[in-house]
Amino acid sequence: MLNVITVEFESALPTVKPPTFLDVGVSQAYLPWEQRLDVLLHTPQATANLIEDSIWDSVNHTLIPELTGLPFVEIYTKSGQYVASTLDLPHRLGTGYLLKNKHAELDGQRFREGLRQRIRHSGVYQAAFALCPMSIVLGSFYTHIAGVYRIPRVLSGEFVAENAISMPTGGAVHDPVSARGKGVNLKHMFTIKNDKEQAVKKPSEAGLGNIVYVRESFKAQRYVGRFVIDTRLVDKSNLDSRAKHLIQVLSEYLVRRILSEPVTLRTECYLIPKSETGLQKLPLLEELEQQVKAAIQNCADLFEKVRVVVPDDQVQFAEEEETVEA
């Protein structure tokens, strides 16, 4: 089934700040057939991250209570230090932290070999669903297992400012200690090494002194978010009917949840959904919440909660020291 949900927003601020991409800048396109300029506010990749953030308890490293019981793979050190999970790592179950990690194990062998065997035995959808259903909802690409196994996103989303006009702005960071930054002895702020690596040559490189900056905001006629729930591949897969139902209601729940309050794409980009515009196709949030809880309980025998343990010295949590020329 393919379900397209279009939602209009109001901007909480007079302007919105789109992302700026490396070597690209602001993603914008003039539509000659509409005679308007559209600006991309959030990519499908960033929207997937936004959805994950909305259901992740980053303090306790677990899912929100409403999704209790939904499995995911977590990574800890031997001493009990949380490292990451398939819900906050890029590529989810396909992350290199699992598939490239020689210490990560699954079924008593290297994780990628264990996952490869599961995929060959029962298919990529069953293998992923047992360990991390969100890797199906938001997609995953197993580049480290021959690069041929892939699950396209069931749920995709994107935000665009339509008929937008640029409003360049700028300002300056004012340093109350030293306007030029030259009144500060850098040697007292940074570790001095003789190898001259990462040498700070001027105060502004260290964020000192008054620094002038330029940025670009936009004002638009219409702010639109569009979500697509596409379960057609899931429906054709060998997943249990209970699993297919969970993927469907979970995707609907995630859309409803993220649009149940103002959406913060980034600082200076706050979007408020306009009433129920475009959401009539979905049940109410409270109803979907109950459906998801029931579907999770109904799939309990299909799940497997896995914790991967890695050496304490595999991940350095301390920040690297900054250096300055002697």
C-alpha positions in Angstrom: 0.0 0.0 0.0 1.2 3.5 -0.8 0.0 6.4 1.4 1.0 10.0 0.7 0.4 12.5 3.4 0.8 16.2 2.6 0.9 18.7 5.5 1.0 22.5 5.4 2.8 24.4 8.1 3.1 27.9 9.4 6.6 29.2 10.4 6.8 30.3 14.0 9.4 32.9 13.0 9.1 35.3 10.1 11.9 33.5 8.3 13.2 29.9 8.1 16.8 28.7 8.0 17.5 25.9 5.5 20.5 23.6 5.7 23.7 24.5 4.0 25.4 21.6 2.2 29.1 21.2 1.7 30.1 22.3 -1.8 26.4 22.9 -2.6 25.2 25.6 -0.3 21.4 26.0 0.1 19.5 23.5 -2.0 17.1 25.5 -4.1 15.5 25.2 -7.5 13.6 27.5 -9.8 10.4 25.9 -11.2 9.7 27.6 -14.6 6.4 25.8 -15.0 5.3 27.2 -11.6 7.3 30.4 -11.9 8.6 30.0 -8.3 11.7 29.2 -6.3 11.5 26.3 -3.9 14.0 25.7 -1.1 14.7 22.4 0.6 14.3 22.6 4.3 14.9 18.9 5.3 16.0 15.9 3.3 14.6 12.4 3.6 17.8 11.4 5.4 17.5 14.2 7.9 13.8 13.5 8.4 14.6 9.9 9.2 17.0 11.1 11.9 14.3 13.5 13.2 11.9 10.6 13.5 14.4 8.5 15.4 15.1 11.4 17.7 11.4 11.7 18.5 11.2 8.2 19.9 14.7 7.8 21.5 15.5 8.5 25.2 19.1 9.6 24.9 19.6 9.8 28.6 18.6 6.2 29.3 19.6 4.9 25.9 16.3 3.3 25.1 13.0 3.8 23.4 10.2 5.9 24.7 7.7 4.0 27.0 5.1 3.9 24.2 7.3 1.6 22.2 8.6 -0.6 25.0 9.3 -4.1 23.7 10.4 -3.1 20.2 13.8 -4.6 19.8 17.0 -2.9 18.6 20.7 -3.9 18.8 22.7 -2.0 21.4 26.5 -1.8 21.8 28.2 -1.6 25.2 31.8 -1.8 26.4 32.8 -4.6 28.7 32.8 -2.2 31.7 29.2 -1.3 30.9 29.7 2.0 29.0 27.0 2.7 26.4 28.5 3.2 23.0 25.5 3.3 20.5 22.6 1.4 19.1 20.9 0.7 15.8 18.5 3.6 16.6 21.1 6.3 16.8 23.8 5.0 14.3 23.9 5.8 10.6 22.5 3.0 8.5 20.9 1.4 11.5 21.4 -2.4 11.4 23.8 -1.9 8.4 26.2 0.3 10.4 29.9 -0.3 10.2 30.1 -0.4 14.0 28.5 -3.8 13.8 29.4 -5.2 10.4 33.0 -3.9 10.3 33.6 -4.6 13.9 35.7 -7.7 14.5 34.6 -7.8 18.2 30.9 -7.6 17.5 29.3 -11.0 17.7 26.0 -12.5 16.7 25.2 -16.2 17.0 28.6 -16.9 18.4 30.5 -15.6 15.4 31.4 -12.2 13.9 28.3 -10.1 13.6 28.4 -9.7 9.9 28.8 -13.4 9.3 26.0 -14.2 11.7 23.7 -11.6 10.0 24.7 -12.9 6.5 23.7 -16.4 7.5 20.4 -15.2 8.8 19.7 -13.3 5.7 20.6 -16.3 3.5 18.4 -18.6 5.6 15.3 -16.5 6.1 15.7 -13.4 3.9 16.7 -9.8 4.7 13.3 -8.7 5.9 12.9 -11.5 8.5 16.5 -11.1 9.7 16.1 -7.3 10.1 12.7 -7.5 11.7 13.8 -9.9 14.5 16.7 -7.6 15.5 15.5 -4.1 14.7 12.1 -3.4 13.0 13.1 0.3 12.6 15.7 -0.8 10.1 12.8 -1.7 7.9 10.6 1.3 8.7 13.5 3.8 8.0 15.5 1.5 5.7 19.0 0.0 5.9 21.8 -0.8 3.4 24.1 -3.7 4.2 27.1 -2.5 2.2 29.5 -4.6 4.3 27.8 -7.9 3.4 28.6 -8.1 -0.3 26.8 -4.8 -0.8 23.8 -6.5 -2.3 21.3 -6.5 0.6 19.1 -3.4 1.0 15.8 -2.5 2.5 14.3 0.8 1.1 12.6 3.1 3.5 8.9 2.3 4.2 8.5 5.8 5.7 10.1 8.8 3.9 9.6 12.5 4.6 10.7 15.8 3.2 10.1 19.5 4.0 10.1 22.3 1.4 9.6 26.0 1.4 7.6 26.9 -1.7 7.8 30.2 -3.5 10.7 31.3 -1.3 12.7 34.5 -1.4 16.2 34.9 0.0 16.8 37.2 2.9 20.6 37.3 3.5 21.6 38.3 7.0 24.7 38.5 9.1 26.2 39.7 12.3 29.2 39.5 14.5 30.4 37.5 17.5 31.5 40.1 20.0 34.4 39.1 22.3 34.2 41.0 25.6 37.8 40.1 26.5 39.7 41.1 23.3 38.1 42.5 20.2 41.0 41.3 18.0 41.8 38.2 20.1 45.4 39.2 20.1 45.2 40.1 23.8 45.0 36.4 24.7 48.0 34.2 25.0 47.1 31.1 23.1 49.8 29.1 24.8 47.8 29.2 28.1 44.7 27.8 26.3 46.1 25.0 24.2 48.5 22.1 24.8 51.8 23.0 23.1 53.4 20.3 20.9 56.5 20.5 18.8 55.1 18.4 15.9 53.1 21.4 14.8 50.0 19.4 14.0 46.7 21.3 14.1 48.6 24.5 14.9 46.3 27.5 15.7 47.9 30.4 13.7 45.4 33.2 14.5 42.9 33.9 17.3 39.9 33.7 15.0 40.7 30.0 14.3 40.1 29.4 18.0 36.9 31.4 18.1 38.5 34.4 19.8 38.0 38.0 19.0 35.1 39.7 17.1 34.2 37.4 14.2 31.9 38.6 11.4 29.6 36.1 9.7 27.1 35.9 6.9 24.1 33.6 6.6 21.1 33.2 4.5 17.5 32.9 5.6 14.3 32.6 3.5 10.7 33.8 3.6 8.2 31.6 1.8 4.6 31.7 0.6 4.0 28.0 1.7 5.8 25.5 3.9 5.0 21.9 3.1 5.9 18.5 4.5 5.2 15.4 2.6 5.4 11.9 4.0 5.2 8.6 2.1 4.3 5.3 3.7 5.1 2.6 1.1 4.6 -1.0 2.4 4.5 -2.7 -1.0 7.8 -4.5 -0.7 7.0 -5.4 2.9 3.6 -6.8 1.7 5.4 -9.0 -0.8 8.0 -10.2 1.6 8.0 -13.4 3.6 7.4 -11.6 6.9 4.7 -12.9 9.2 1.3 -11.1 8.8 1.7 -9.8 12.4 5.1 -8.3 11.4 3.6 -6.6 8.3 0.8 -5.1 10.4 3.3 -3.8 12.9 5.4 -2.1 10.2 2.2 -0.4 8.9 0.9 0.9 12.2 4.3 1.9 13.4 4.9 4.0 10.3 1.5 5.7 10.7 2.2 6.2 14.4 5.6 7.9 13.7 4.1 10.4 11.3 1.2 11.2 13.7 3.7 11.6 16.6 6.1 13.9 14.9 3.3 16.1 13.7 1.5 16.2 17.0 3.5 19.2 18.0 5.6 22.0 16.3 8.5 20.6 14.3 11.9 21.9 15.0 14.1 21.2 12.0 17.0 23.3 13.4 17.5 26.6 15.2 15.6 29.3 13.2 13.4 26.7 11.5 10.2 26.1 13.6 7.2 24.7 11.7 3.7 24.5 13.2 1.3 22.1 11.5 -2.0 23.7 10.3 -4.7 21.9 12.2 -5.5 18.5 10.6 -4.6 19.4 7.1 -3.5 16.3 5.2 -3.7 14.0 8.2 -7.3 12.8 7.7 -5.9 9.6 6.2 -4.5 8.5 9.5 -6.2 7.5 12.8 -5.7 9.8 15.8 -2.5 9.6 17.7 -4.1 8.0 20.8 -5.7 5.2 18.6 -2.4 4.5 16.8 -0.5 4.4 20.1 -2.8 1.6 21.3 -2.5 -0.2 18.0 1.3 -0.1 18.1 1.4 -1.3 21.7 -0.8 -4.2 20.8 1.1 -5.0 17.6 4.4 -5.1 19.5 3.0 -7.5 22.1 1.6 -9.6 19.4 5.1 -9.9 17.7 7.0 -10.7 20.9 7.9 -14.2 19.8 9.3 -12.9 16.6 11.8 -10.5 18.4 15.3 -11.0 19.6 17.0 -8.4 21.8 20.8 -8.4 21.2 23.5 -6.6 23.1 26.9 -6.5 21.5 29.9 -6.1 23.9 33.2 -4.6 22.7 36.5 -4.0 24.4 36.8 -0.9 26.7 39.6 0.6 24.6 37.7 0.3 21.3 36.1 3.7 21.6 37.8 6.8 23.0 35.1 9.0 24.6 37.4 11.8 25.6 37.8 14.7 23.2 41.1 15.1 21.4 43.4 17.7 22.8 43.8 20.8 20.6 47.4 21.9 19.9 49.2 25.1 19.1 52.6 25.8 17.7 55.3 26.2 20.3 
